[in-house]
């Protein structure tokens, strides 16, 4: 498999996992974060971009899955 296909496969899987928040699923996605991972997230309620570490993101995913459960979530559309 080419590197392009590997990346595309991973991106599509992460998309599926994010969209599965509506089922309350977050554990598999949280397994992908390394301990060193950091990410910037836009916080619309505060109109700010904040830096989070892996543990904060994992906890946020857990909370988001609980809040979003039962609703439809679509983050982005890929061709």
Secondary structure by P-SEA (a helix, b strand, c coil): ccaaaaaaaaaaaaaaaaaaccccccaaaaaaccccbbbbbbbccccbbbbbcaaaaaaaaaaaaaaaccbbbbccccc
